[in-house]
Amino acid sequence: MSLLKKKDTKKTEQEKVEERREEVLAKGRKFKYPLQWTKHRVVINTILIAFIMIALVITGIWLGLYKLNMTDDFLFRITEIVPLPVAKVNGEDAKFSDYLMFYRSSMTSIERQSGSEFDEGSVEELRAEYKNSALAEAEKYTYAAKLAKEQGIEVTDEEVANEFDRHLKIGGVDRSVEGFVKIIKDNFGLDKSEYERMLYLTLLKSKVEIAIDTNAAKTVNQVEQILAESGNDYAKVAEELGDKVSYQETGGLVDSKNIDGGRASEAMKLEPGESSGKFISINGDGYYFVKLINKTENEVNFVSIKVPFTEFDKRFDALKNDGKITEYITIPTPDYTPEE
């Protein structure tokens, strides 16, 4: 019996291997769950740190934009990527990027001259002035975009491209795109796409003003009637229509490439005594009529009538008075006392 028992208890090599394997696995299991817990904790800590860093960055951006009124390039680029609002205009968000774009386009050249032509106090006052002006512009263009949607008005990429090409030749100089982009970067702190954004907004607002200003259209009809009856007497138009129009004389010859809303270039196309008929100001702020007095090869002498657009500003001012414009930033008045 004892011999049989010994034979039964004798282990094969396979059994020994399986037994050893189980011993190793059993020891491994002791470390499995503690390692999993440690790994899980590392992942959680990493996520928490990432959230904290993101929160700190967001807080810094919020403080810089909404509390400290910072306008540096980094924050400008952030607002171009993230559509943060600077104000709400009749239910529409005014883009922070538009506000900064308008401000930078006005202030860049001034800041480059600071320390020479402008003292510290003057620069601070200009910063506040241009910030207020840029905020008002961003609000107006936001309202124009809202009205454009309601009126079904659009500005195409082709129209923007044509306007950009026209700007290349302002002053009669045929500039290259690269040269012009450098000019707008140096003088306005904007790249090509940002400048095109400004052109787009200007064209859109101009179209809206034309569409909604029925009073300006009526005044144009009155101007045309008086000119027809008086033999193109521009002074008579001013006399009869008063503050509905603006009458101007050059008083002598001026450069035909004068930047004056397009009047000089339009007058150059005429013969002495001839009237242009109505055309839209290049600035998009009204209708013009011009009559040529005389001209040389490069200069013109003319009189003009302007019929300004007023309806848009009336509506915008009504929004402000009715409390339908909410601004998310406060622009402080400079506290600067000039040195004696």
C-alpha positions as CSV (number, residue, x, y, z in Angstrom):
1,M,0.0,0.0,0.0
2,S,2.8,2.4,0.9
3,L,4.4,1.9,-2.5
4,L,1.2,2.7,-4.2
5,K,0.7,5.8,-2.2
6,K,4.2,7.1,-3.1
7,K,3.5,6.5,-6.7
8,D,0.3,8.5,-6.6
9,T,1.9,11.5,-4.9
10,K,4.8,11.7,-7.3
11,K,4.4,14.8,-9.5
12,T,5.0,15.0,-13.1
13,E,7.2,17.8,-14.7
14,Q,4.1,19.3,-16.3
15,E,2.4,19.5,-12.9
16,K,5.4,21.2,-11.4
17,V,5.5,23.8,-14.1
18,E,1.8,24.6,-13.7
19,E,2.3,24.8,-9.9
20,R,5.2,27.2,-10.3
21,R,3.2,29.3,-12.8
22,E,0.3,29.6,-10.3
23,E,2.8,30.7,-7.6
24,V,4.2,33.5,-9.9
25,L,0.7,34.6,-10.9
26,A,-0.4,34.7,-7.3
27,K,2.5,36.9,-6.3
28,G,1.8,39.2,-9.3
29,R,-1.8,39.6,-8.2
30,K,-0.6,41.2,-5.0
31,F,0.8,44.2,-7.1
32,K,-1.9,44.3,-9.8
33,Y,-4.5,46.4,-8.1
34,P,-2.2,48.8,-6.2
35,L,-0.5,49.6,-9.6
36,Q,-3.9,50.1,-11.3
37,W,-4.9,52.5,-8.5
38,T,-1.7,54.5,-8.8
39,K,-2.1,54.7,-12.6
40,H,-5.7,55.8,-12.1
41,R,-4.5,58.5,-9.7
42,V,-1.9,59.8,-12.1
43,V,-4.5,60.2,-14.8
44,I,-6.9,62.1,-12.5
45,N,-4.1,64.4,-11.3
46,T,-3.0,65.1,-14.9
47,I,-6.6,66.0,-15.9
48,L,-7.0,68.2,-12.8
49,I,-3.8,70.1,-13.6
50,A,-4.9,70.5,-17.2
51,F,-8.2,71.9,-16.1
52,I,-6.5,74.3,-13.6
53,M,-4.1,75.5,-16.3
54,I,-7.0,76.1,-18.8
55,A,-8.9,77.9,-16.1
56,L,-5.9,80.1,-15.3
57,V,-5.5,80.9,-19.0
58,I,-9.2,81.7,-19.5
59,T,-9.1,83.9,-16.3
60,G,-6.1,85.7,-17.6
61,I,-7.7,86.3,-21.0
62,W,-10.9,87.5,-19.3
63,L,-9.0,89.9,-17.0
64,G,-6.9,91.2,-19.9
65,L,-9.8,91.9,-22.2
66,Y,-12.7,92.8,-19.9
67,K,-11.0,94.4,-16.9
68,L,-7.6,95.7,-17.9
69,N,-8.6,96.9,-21.4
70,M,-5.5,95.2,-22.9
71,T,-5.1,95.4,-26.7
72,D,-1.9,93.5,-27.4
73,D,-1.4,91.2,-30.4
74,F,-1.8,88.0,-28.4
75,L,-5.2,88.9,-27.2
76,F,-6.2,90.2,-30.6
77,R,-5.3,86.8,-32.1
78,I,-7.3,85.0,-29.4
79,T,-10.4,87.0,-30.2
80,E,-10.1,86.2,-33.9
81,I,-10.2,82.5,-33.0
82,V,-12.7,82.6,-30.2
83,P,-15.8,84.8,-31.0
84,L,-15.9,86.7,-27.7
85,P,-18.4,89.5,-27.4
86,V,-17.5,93.1,-26.5
87,A,-21.1,94.3,-26.4
88,K,-24.6,93.3,-27.3
89,V,-26.6,95.4,-29.8
90,N,-30.3,94.7,-29.9
91,G,-29.7,91.0,-29.2
92,E,-26.7,90.7,-31.5
93,D,-23.1,90.1,-30.2
94,A,-20.6,92.7,-31.2
95,K,-17.3,90.9,-31.8
96,F,-14.3,91.8,-29.6
97,S,-12.1,91.2,-32.6
98,D,-13.8,93.9,-34.5
99,Y,-13.4,96.3,-31.6
100,L,-9.7,95.6,-31.4
101,M,-9.3,95.8,-35.2
102,F,-10.8,99.2,-35.3
103,Y,-8.8,100.4,-32.3
104,R,-5.5,99.1,-33.7
105,S,-6.1,100.6,-37.1
106,S,-6.4,104.0,-35.5
107,M,-3.8,103.8,-32.8
108,T,-0.9,101.9,-34.5
109,S,0.7,104.9,-36.2
110,I,0.2,107.1,-33.1
111,E,1.9,104.6,-30.8
112,R,4.9,104.4,-33.2
113,Q,5.3,108.2,-33.0
114,S,4.9,108.3,-29.2
115,G,7.8,109.8,-27.4
116,S,8.5,112.2,-30.3
117,E,5.5,114.1,-31.5
118,F,3.2,113.1,-28.7
119,D,3.8,113.2,-25.0
120,E,2.7,110.5,-22.5
121,G,-0.5,112.3,-21.6
122,S,-1.6,112.9,-25.1
123,V,-1.0,109.3,-26.0
124,E,-3.1,108.1,-23.1
125,E,-5.9,110.5,-24.0
126,L,-5.8,109.3,-27.6
127,R,-5.9,105.7,-26.4
128,A,-9.1,106.3,-24.5
129,E,-10.6,108.3,-27.3
130,Y,-9.8,105.7,-30.0
131,K,-11.1,102.9,-27.7
132,N,-14.4,104.6,-27.3
133,S,-14.6,105.3,-31.0
134,A,-13.6,101.7,-31.9
135,L,-16.3,100.4,-29.5
136,A,-18.9,102.6,-31.1
137,E,-17.8,101.4,-34.6
138,A,-18.0,97.8,-33.6
139,E,-21.5,98.3,-32.3
140,K,-22.7,100.2,-35.4
141,Y,-21.3,97.5,-37.8
142,T,-23.0,94.9,-35.6
143,Y,-26.3,96.7,-36.0
144,A,-25.7,97.1,-39.7
145,A,-25.1,93.3,-40.0
146,K,-28.4,92.7,-38.2
147,L,-30.3,95.0,-40.5
148,A,-28.6,93.4,-43.5
149,K,-30.0,90.0,-42.5
150,E,-33.4,91.5,-42.1
151,Q,-33.2,93.2,-45.5
152,G,-31.6,90.3,-47.3
153,I,-28.5,92.3,-48.1
154,E,-25.2,90.6,-48.8
155,V,-21.6,91.6,-49.7
156,T,-19.8,89.0,-52.0
157,D,-16.2,88.1,-51.9
158,E,-15.9,89.5,-55.4
159,E,-17.1,92.9,-54.2
160,V,-14.6,92.9,-51.4
161,A,-11.8,91.9,-53.8
162,N,-12.8,94.7,-56.2
163,E,-12.8,97.2,-53.3
164,F,-9.3,96.0,-52.3
165,D,-8.1,96.4,-55.8
166,R,-9.4,99.9,-55.9
167,H,-7.6,100.7,-52.7
168,L,-4.4,99.5,-54.3
169,K,-4.7,102.4,-56.7
170,I,-5.7,105.2,-54.3
171,G,-3.8,108.4,-55.1
172,G,-3.1,107.2,-58.6
173,V,-0.3,104.9,-57.5
174,D,-0.4,101.3,-58.9
175,R,0.8,99.4,-55.9
176,S,1.6,95.7,-55.7
177,V,-0.4,93.6,-53.3
178,E,2.7,92.8,-51.2
179,G,3.7,96.5,-51.0
180,F,0.1,97.5,-50.0
181,V,-0.1,94.8,-47.4
182,K,3.1,96.1,-45.9
183,I,1.7,99.7,-45.9
184,I,-1.5,98.6,-44.0
185,K,0.6,96.5,-41.6
186,D,2.9,99.4,-40.8
187,N,0.2,102.0,-40.6
188,F,-2.8,100.1,-39.3
189,G,-1.3,97.1,-37.6
190,L,-3.5,94.8,-39.8
191,D,-2.9,92.0,-42.2
192,K,-4.6,91.5,-45.5
193,S,-7.5,89.4,-44.2
194,E,-8.2,91.9,-41.4
195,Y,-8.2,94.8,-43.8
196,E,-10.6,92.9,-46.1
197,R,-12.8,92.4,-43.0
198,M,-12.9,96.2,-42.6
199,L,-13.8,96.6,-46.3
200,Y,-16.5,94.0,-46.0
201,L,-18.1,95.8,-43.0
202,T,-17.9,99.2,-44.7
203,L,-19.5,97.9,-47.9
204,L,-22.3,96.1,-45.9
205,K,-23.1,99.2,-43.8
206,S,-23.2,101.4,-47.0
207,K,-25.6,99.0,-48.6
208,V,-27.8,99.0,-45.5
209,E,-27.8,102.8,-45.3
210,I,-28.8,103.1,-49.0
211,A,-31.6,100.6,-48.4
212,I,-33.2,102.1,-45.3
213,D,-32.6,105.9,-45.9
214,T,-35.8,106.8,-47.9
215,N,-35.4,110.4,-46.8
216,A,-32.0,110.6,-48.5
217,A,-33.6,109.2,-51.7
218,K,-36.3,111.8,-51.5
219,T,-33.7,114.6,-51.1
220,V,-31.8,113.3,-54.1
221,N,-35.0,113.6,-56.2
222,Q,-35.4,117.2,-55.0
223,V,-31.8,117.9,-55.9
224,E,-32.2,116.5,-59.4
225,Q,-35.4,118.5,-59.9
226,I,-33.8,121.8,-58.8
227,L,-30.7,121.2,-60.9
228,A,-32.9,120.5,-64.0
229,E,-35.0,123.6,-63.5
230,S,-32.0,125.9,-62.7
231,G,-29.5,124.8,-65.3
232,N,-27.3,123.0,-62.8
233,D,-27.2,125.8,-60.2
234,Y,-25.6,124.1,-57.2
235,A,-25.8,127.2,-55.0
236,K,-29.6,127.3,-55.6
237,V,-29.9,123.7,-54.4
238,A,-28.1,124.7,-51.2
239,E,-30.3,127.7,-50.8
240,E,-33.6,125.8,-51.2
241,L,-32.8,122.6,-49.3
242,G,-30.7,124.1,-46.5
243,D,-29.3,121.6,-44.0
244,K,-30.7,118.6,-46.0
245,V,-27.6,119.0,-48.1
246,S,-24.0,120.1,-47.8
247,Y,-22.6,122.5,-50.5
248,Q,-18.9,122.8,-51.1
249,E,-16.6,124.7,-53.5
250,T,-13.0,123.8,-54.0
251,G,-12.2,127.5,-54.5
252,G,-9.6,126.7,-57.1
253,L,-7.8,123.8,-58.7
254,V,-7.1,120.7,-56.6
255,D,-5.3,117.4,-57.4
256,S,-7.6,115.1,-59.4
257,K,-6.5,112.2,-57.2
258,N,-7.6,114.0,-54.1
259,I,-9.0,111.7,-51.4
260,D,-12.4,113.3,-51.0
261,G,-15.0,110.6,-51.3
262,G,-14.5,110.3,-55.1
263,R,-15.6,113.8,-56.0
264,A,-12.3,114.9,-57.7
265,S,-12.0,111.8,-59.8
266,E,-15.6,112.1,-60.8
267,A,-15.2,115.8,-61.7
268,M,-12.2,114.9,-63.9
269,K,-14.5,112.9,-66.2
270,L,-16.7,116.0,-66.9
271,E,-16.5,119.0,-69.2
272,P,-16.7,122.5,-67.8
273,G,-20.3,123.3,-66.7
274,E,-21.3,119.6,-66.8
275,S,-22.9,117.9,-63.8
276,S,-22.2,114.3,-62.8
277,G,-25.6,113.2,-61.5
278,K,-25.8,111.3,-58.2
279,F,-23.2,108.8,-57.2
280,I,-22.4,107.1,-53.9
281,S,-19.6,108.5,-51.8
282,I,-16.6,106.2,-51.6
283,N,-16.8,106.6,-47.8
284,G,-20.3,105.2,-48.0
285,D,-21.8,108.1,-46.0
286,G,-24.1,109.7,-48.6
287,Y,-24.8,110.7,-52.2
288,Y,-22.7,113.2,-54.2
289,F,-23.3,115.5,-57.1
290,V,-20.4,117.4,-58.7
291,K,-20.2,120.1,-61.4
292,L,-16.9,120.9,-63.1
293,I,-15.8,124.5,-63.3
294,N,-12.6,124.0,-65.1
295,K,-9.6,121.5,-65.2
296,T,-6.1,121.0,-66.3
297,E,-4.4,117.7,-67.1
298,N,-4.0,116.7,-63.5
299,E,-6.2,119.2,-61.5
300,V,-9.9,120.1,-61.2
301,N,-12.0,122.9,-59.9
302,F,-15.5,121.9,-59.0
303,V,-18.5,122.5,-56.7
304,S,-20.4,119.7,-55.0
305,I,-23.6,118.8,-53.2
306,K,-23.7,116.0,-50.6
307,V,-26.9,114.3,-49.5
308,P,-25.8,112.6,-46.2
309,F,-27.3,109.3,-44.9
310,T,-29.0,110.0,-41.6
311,E,-31.5,107.2,-41.0
312,F,-29.0,104.7,-39.8
313,D,-27.6,107.0,-37.1
314,K,-31.1,107.9,-36.0
315,R,-32.0,104.3,-35.5
316,F,-28.7,103.5,-33.8
317,D,-29.1,106.5,-31.4
318,A,-32.6,105.3,-30.6
319,L,-31.2,101.9,-29.6
320,K,-28.8,103.6,-27.2
321,N,-31.5,105.8,-25.7
322,D,-33.8,102.7,-25.3
323,G,-31.1,100.8,-23.4
324,K,-30.8,98.1,-26.1
325,I,-27.0,98.3,-26.2
326,T,-25.1,96.6,-23.4
327,E,-21.3,97.1,-23.3
328,Y,-19.1,94.5,-21.5
329,I,-16.1,96.7,-21.0
330,T,-15.6,100.1,-19.3
331,I,-13.0,102.4,-20.9
332,P,-11.6,104.6,-18.1
333,T,-10.8,108.3,-18.6
334,P,-7.0,108.9,-18.4
335,D,-5.9,110.2,-15.1
336,Y,-2.9,112.2,-16.2
337,T,-1.6,115.5,-14.9
338,P,1.0,117.1,-17.3
339,E,4.2,118.2,-15.8
340,E,4.6,121.9,-15.1
